[in-house]
Amino acid sequence: MAVDKIGDQARIDLLRENYKNLTSAHDAIAKAEQQLARLRPLLAEAEQHSQLQGRIAEAEQCAEFAPRYFARRKLGLLEHAISAAQNDLAQHAATRATLNWRSNRAARCTTGSRAI
């Protein structure tokens, strides 16, 4: 009987130790769940912050490239305007040459008819 009491006592002590371990584990899990509950809003804010940082970086990159883009567009427009002006100039020069030729011819005809 004494041996059974010692064995029973050891089992009870083991059960108590297991109970303490399970209780500690449960408390640790509950504490971790509370910490996660507190961290979830922070994690959401961190994600939002990360997305905003990405958008800011994209906007800064656009701001960096915008002057170059518009300078190229302006250059293209100016080149087109120069080409159109050169074409107009060539047409006016041709018209002037034709008018000068006609004027000289008319002057010759007028001078020739006086001589007759």
N, CA and C of each residue as an Amber inpcrd file, in Angstrom:
protein
   348
   0.7770000  -1.1890000   0.0000000   0.0000000   0.0000000   0.0000000
   0.8310000   1.2710000   0.0000000   1.9040000   1.2710000   0.6920000
   2.7630000   2.4480000   0.7340000   3.3770000   2.7110000  -0.6310000
   3.6850000   1.6090000  -1.3400000   4.2590000   1.7540000  -2.6810000
   3.2250000   2.3690000  -3.6040000   1.9640000   1.9500000  -3.4710000
   0.9130000   2.5010000  -4.3090000   0.7140000   3.9830000  -4.0270000
   0.8290000   4.3760000  -2.7530000   0.6690000   5.7940000  -2.4130000
   1.7840000   6.6260000  -3.0170000   3.0050000   6.1020000  -3.0220000
   4.1330000   6.8340000  -3.6140000   3.9270000   6.9550000  -5.1180000
   3.4950000   5.8890000  -5.7710000   3.2310000   5.9210000  -7.2210000
   2.0760000   6.8540000  -7.5460000   1.0480000   6.8130000  -6.7200000
  -0.0970000   7.6990000  -6.9300000   0.3230000   9.1560000  -6.7540000
   1.1420000   9.4120000  -5.7380000   1.6000000  10.7760000  -5.4710000
   2.4450000  11.2900000  -6.6410000   3.2840000  10.4250000  -7.1970000
   4.1190000  10.8160000  -8.3330000   3.2420000  11.1460000  -9.5370000
   2.2000000  10.3490000  -9.7500000   1.2850000  10.6240000 -10.8580000
   0.5470000  11.9400000 -10.6410000   0.1250000  12.1850000  -9.4140000
  -0.5720000  13.4430000  -9.1060000   0.3700000  14.6210000  -9.3380000
   1.6260000  14.4850000  -8.8820000   2.6130000  15.5560000  -9.0860000
   2.8540000  15.7880000 -10.5800000   2.9040000  14.7080000 -11.3390000
   3.0990000  14.8060000 -12.7800000   1.8990000  15.4870000 -13.4340000
   0.6960000  15.1080000 -12.9890000  -0.5090000  15.7590000 -13.5250000
  -0.5230000  17.2510000 -13.1960000  -0.1360000  17.5760000 -11.9620000
  -0.0870000  18.9970000 -11.5710000   0.9380000  19.7550000 -12.4230000
   2.0910000  19.1430000 -12.6510000   3.1280000  19.7760000 -13.4670000
   2.6330000  19.9670000 -14.9140000   1.9860000  18.9350000 -15.4500000
   1.4210000  19.0280000 -16.7940000   0.3430000  20.1170000 -16.8520000
  -0.4720000  20.1890000 -15.8100000  -1.5140000  21.2090000 -15.7470000
  -0.8860000  22.6060000 -15.7460000   0.1890000  22.7780000 -14.9340000
   0.8810000  24.0750000 -14.8960000   1.4530000  24.4040000 -16.2730000
   2.0440000  23.4300000 -16.9450000   2.6140000  23.6530000 -18.2780000
   1.5280000  24.0200000 -19.2820000   0.4030000  23.2920000 -19.2320000
  -0.6940000  23.5940000 -20.1450000  -1.2800000  24.9810000 -19.8750000
  -1.4040000  25.3100000 -18.5880000  -1.9200000  26.6350000 -18.2210000
  -0.9710000  27.7250000 -18.7170000   0.3270000  27.5270000 -18.5460000
   1.3160000  28.5050000 -19.0270000   1.2550000  28.6330000 -20.5440000
   1.1170000  27.4960000 -21.2290000   1.0250000  27.5230000 -22.6830000
  -0.2370000  28.2540000 -23.1230000  -1.3480000  27.9790000 -22.4460000
  -2.6030000  28.6580000 -22.7700000  -2.4730000  30.1440000 -22.5340000
  -1.8870000  30.5330000 -21.4140000  -1.6890000  31.9570000 -21.1200000
  -0.7990000  32.6190000 -22.1760000   0.2320000  31.9210000 -22.6170000
   1.1290000  32.4580000 -23.6370000   0.3870000  32.6380000 -24.9570000
  -0.4580000  31.6800000 -25.3080000  -1.2460000  31.7780000 -26.5390000
  -2.2160000  32.9470000 -26.4510000  -2.8800000  33.0830000 -25.3110000
  -3.8320000  34.1910000 -25.1270000  -3.1040000  35.5340000 -25.2280000
  -1.9160000  35.6130000 -24.6220000  -1.1370000  36.8520000 -24.6730000
  -0.7110000  37.1470000 -26.1190000  -0.2850000  36.1250000 -26.8410000
   0.1230000  36.3120000 -28.2380000  -1.0550000  36.7700000 -29.0860000
  -2.2490000  36.2080000 -28.8350000  -3.4390000  36.6290000 -29.5840000
  -3.7720000  38.0880000 -29.2990000  -3.6240000  38.5140000 -28.0480000
  -3.8700000  39.9140000 -27.6980000  -2.8560000  40.8220000 -28.4030000
  -1.5970000  40.3930000 -28.4180000  -0.5730000  41.1910000 -29.0840000
  -0.8590000  41.3000000 -30.5870000  -1.2650000  40.1920000 -31.1930000
  -1.6110000  40.2230000 -32.6160000  -2.7990000  41.1480000 -32.8810000
  -3.7700000  41.1000000 -31.9850000  -4.9460000  41.9730000 -32.1400000
  -4.5240000  43.4430000 -32.0940000  -3.5420000  43.7600000 -31.2460000
  -3.0470000  45.1360000 -31.1730000  -2.1860000  45.4840000 -32.3920000
  -1.4960000  44.4890000 -32.9340000  -0.5890000  44.7400000 -34.0590000
  -1.3000000  44.8210000 -35.4050000  -2.4430000  44.1930000 -35.5440000
  -3.1320000  44.1750000 -36.8460000  -3.3880000  45.5750000 -37.3960000
  -3.8950000  46.5240000 -36.6060000  -4.0690000  47.8830000 -37.1530000
  -2.7300000  48.5030000 -37.5710000  -1.6850000  48.2250000 -36.8070000
  -0.3750000  48.7600000 -37.1720000   0.1260000  48.1410000 -38.4790000
  -0.1190000  46.8440000 -38.6440000   0.2860000  46.1820000 -39.8810000
  -0.4760000  46.7620000 -41.0730000  -1.7610000  47.0440000 -40.8710000
  -2.5640000  47.6480000 -41.9410000  -2.0280000  49.0420000 -42.2780000
  -1.6920000  49.8080000 -41.2610000  -1.1260000  51.1400000 -41.4920000
   0.2330000  51.0460000 -42.1710000   1.0230000  50.0590000 -41.7920000
   2.3270000  49.8710000 -42.4260000   2.1600000  49.5390000 -43.9040000
   1.1850000  48.7170000 -44.2230000   0.9170000  48.3770000 -45.6240000
   0.4640000  49.6120000 -46.3920000  -0.4200000  50.3900000 -45.7880000
  -0.8850000  51.6220000 -46.4280000   0.2850000  52.5810000 -46.6220000
   1.1390000  52.6840000 -45.6260000   2.3160000  53.5530000 -45.7180000
   3.2240000  53.1020000 -46.8600000   3.4080000  51.8070000 -46.9680000
   4.2420000  51.2580000 -48.0420000   3.6540000  51.5970000 -49.4090000
   2.3550000  51.4590000 -49.5500000   1.6990000  51.7840000 -50.8210000
   1.8400000  53.2680000 -51.1400000   1.6750000  54.1060000 -50.1200000
   1.8080000  55.5490000 -50.3330000   3.2450000  55.9090000 -50.7030000
   4.2080000  55.2460000 -50.0950000   5.6110000  55.4870000 -50.4280000
   5.8520000  55.1390000 -51.8980000   5.2500000  54.0570000 -52.3540000
   5.3770000  53.6820000 -53.7600000   4.7790000  54.7230000 -54.6850000
   3.6210000  55.2360000 -54.3050000   2.9760000  56.2690000 -55.1230000
   3.7890000  57.5570000 -55.1260000   4.3650000  57.8850000 -53.9850000
   5.2110000  59.0850000 -53.8980000   6.4380000  58.9240000 -54.7890000
   7.0650000  57.7580000 -54.7320000   8.2410000  57.5040000 -55.5650000
   7.8830000  57.6090000 -57.0450000   6.7180000  57.0820000 -57.4100000
   6.2680000  57.1540000 -58.8090000   6.0300000  58.6030000 -59.2180000
   5.4000000  59.3860000 -58.3350000   5.1390000  60.8000000 -58.6410000
   6.4490000  61.5810000 -58.7580000   7.4110000  61.2830000 -57.8900000
   8.7030000  61.9600000 -57.9680000   9.4120000  61.6170000 -59.2690000
   9.2970000  60.3700000 -59.6960000   9.9140000  59.9610000 -60.9530000
   9.2440000  60.6840000 -62.1260000   7.9340000  60.7890000 -62.0830000
   7.2160000  61.5230000 -63.1340000   7.6420000  62.9870000 -63.1460000
   7.7650000  63.5800000 -61.9750000   8.1770000  64.9760000 -61.8840000
   9.5920000  65.1560000 -62.4300000  10.4240000  64.1430000 -62.2500000
  11.7960000  64.2150000 -62.7610000  11.8160000  64.1360000 -64.2860000
  10.9730000  63.2960000 -64.8650000  10.9850000  63.0870000 -66.3080000
  10.1040000  64.0690000 -67.0730000   9.1790000  64.7350000 -66.4080000
   8.2500000  65.6340000 -67.0960000   8.9680000  66.7440000 -67.8740000
   9.9460000  67.4410000 -67.2950000  10.6050000  68.5040000 -68.0710000
  11.2650000  67.9770000 -69.3550000  11.8660000  66.7910000 -69.2720000
  12.4960000  66.2200000 -70.4690000  11.4460000  65.8750000 -71.5260000
  10.3390000  65.3270000 -71.0690000   9.2680000  64.9560000 -71.9980000
   8.7540000  66.1990000 -72.7290000   8.4630000  67.2580000 -71.9660000
   7.9070000  68.4520000 -72.5810000   8.9490000  69.1720000 -73.4350000
  10.2150000  69.0840000 -73.0640000  11.2710000  69.6760000 -73.8940000
  11.3420000  68.9510000 -75.2330000  11.2290000  67.6330000 -75.2240000
  11.2330000  66.8730000 -76.4830000  10.0140000  67.2130000 -77.3350000
   8.8490000  67.3200000 -76.6760000   7.6310000  67.6850000 -77.4150000
   7.7990000  69.0720000 -78.0340000   8.3390000  70.0160000 -77.2690000
   8.5300000  71.3760000 -77.7620000   9.5170000  71.3720000 -78.9260000
  10.5900000  70.5900000 -78.8050000  11.5690000  70.4970000 -79.8790000
  10.9140000  69.9700000 -81.1550000  10.0980000  68.9390000 -81.0220000
   9.3990000  68.3960000 -82.1820000   8.4800000  69.4240000 -82.8240000
   7.7520000  70.1550000 -81.9910000   6.8550000  71.1840000 -82.5250000
   7.6360000  72.3040000 -83.2100000   8.7560000  72.7010000 -82.6040000
   9.5770000  73.7560000 -83.2010000  10.1890000  73.2940000 -84.5300000
  10.6430000  72.0440000 -84.5760000  11.1920000  71.5140000 -85.8270000
  10.1210000  71.4960000 -86.9140000   8.9060000  71.1340000 -86.5380000
   7.8000000  71.1350000 -87.4990000   7.5120000  72.5640000 -87.9730000
   7.5100000  73.5080000 -87.0430000   7.2420000  74.9050000 -87.4020000
   8.3530000  75.4460000 -88.3020000   9.6010000  75.0860000 -88.0220000
  10.7210000  75.5350000 -88.8620000  10.5700000  74.9630000 -90.2690000
  10.2340000  73.6910000 -90.3510000  10.0520000  73.0500000 -91.6590000
   8.9350000  73.7310000 -92.4470000   7.8260000  74.0130000 -91.7720000
   6.7020000  74.6870000 -92.4450000   7.1150000  76.0920000 -92.8890000
   7.8640000  76.8010000 -92.0490000   8.3110000  78.1520000 -92.4120000
   9.2740000  78.0990000 -93.5960000  10.1510000  77.0960000 -93.6220000
  11.0740000  76.9600000 -94.7590000  10.3130000  76.6640000 -96.0390000
   9.2830000  75.8260000 -95.9490000   8.4460000  75.5610000 -97.1290000
   7.7520000  76.8260000 -97.6000000   7.2010000  77.6020000 -96.6570000
   6.5550000  78.8690000 -97.0200000   7.5560000  79.8190000 -97.6670000
   8.7500000  79.8850000 -97.1060000   9.7950000  80.7490000 -97.6310000
  10.1620000  80.3360000 -99.0570000  10.2770000  79.0380000 -99.2930000
  10.5910000  78.5530000-100.6370000   9.4720000  78.8970000-101.6130000
   8.2200000  78.7580000-101.1740000   7.0870000  79.1000000-102.0520000
   7.0800000  80.5980000-102.3630000   7.3420000  81.4150000-101.3390000
   7.3540000  82.8690000-101.5560000   8.5190000  83.2600000-102.4650000
   9.6530000  82.5830000-102.2900000  10.7960000  82.8790000-103.1620000
  10.4720000  82.5250000-104.6100000   9.7880000  81.3840000-104.8080000
   9.4010000  80.9940000-106.1670000   8.4030000  81.9830000-106.7460000
   7.4420000  82.4090000-105.9210000   6.4550000  83.3940000-106.3770000
   7.1410000  84.7130000-106.7170000   8.0820000  85.1170000-105.9110000
   8.8200000  86.3750000-106.1400000   9.6130000  86.2800000-107.4440000
  10.2570000  85.1410000-107.6460000  11.0380000  84.9700000-108.8760000
  10.1220000  85.0430000-110.0930000   8.9590000  84.4060000-109.9830000
   8.0000000  84.4480000-111.0950000   7.5220000  85.8730000-111.3270000
   7.2150000  86.5890000-110.2580000   6.7370000  87.9680000-110.3910000
   7.8350000  88.8600000-110.9520000   9.0650000  88.6570000-110.5230000
  10.1830000  89.4530000-111.0630000  10.3510000  89.1740000-112.5590000
  10.2560000  87.9210000-112.9330000  10.3900000  87.5570000-114.3460000
   9.2940000  88.2330000-115.1700000   8.0550000  88.1650000-114.6530000
   6.9210000  88.7870000-115.3700000   7.0940000  90.3080000-115.4350000
   7.5710000  90.8770000-114.3300000   7.7700000  92.3240000-114.2820000
   8.8290000  92.7420000-115.2990000   9.9220000  92.0000000-115.3390000
  10.9880000  92.3220000-116.3020000  10.4910000  92.1500000-117.7390000
   9.7320000  91.1310000-117.9810000   9.1780000  90.8820000-119.3180000
   8.2230000  91.9960000-119.7180000   7.3630000  92.3980000-118.7470000
   6.4120000  93.4850000-119.0340000   7.1670000  94.7790000-119.2970000
   8.2360000  94.9900000-118.5370000   9.0130000  96.2140000-118.7250000
   9.6730000  96.2110000-120.1010000  10.1600000  95.0940000-120.5390000
  10.7660000  94.9720000-121.8440000   9.7350000  95.2030000-122.9570000
   8.5610000  94.6350000-122.7240000   7.4900000  94.8060000-123.7200000
   7.0760000  96.2640000-123.8150000   7.0020000  96.9270000-122.6830000
   6.5970000  98.3280000-122.6520000   7.6910000  99.1760000-123.3010000
   8.9310000  98.9050000-122.9960000  10.0460000  99.6540000-123.5790000
  10.1280000  99.3700000-125.0770000   9.8910000  98.1850000-125.4790000
   9.9250000  97.8020000-126.8950000   8.7910000  98.4400000-127.6850000
   7.6130000  98.5860000-127.1110000   6.4860000  99.1610000-127.8320000
   6.6540000 100.6570000-127.9500000   7.3660000 101.3560000-127.1100000
   7.6240000 102.7840000-127.2360000   8.5870000 103.0400000-128.3780000
   9.4550000 102.0710000-128.5420000  10.4490000 102.2660000-129.5890000
   9.8190000 102.1520000-130.9560000   8.7520000 101.5390000-131.0800000
   8.1250000 101.3360000-132.3830000   7.4340000 102.5490000-132.8030000
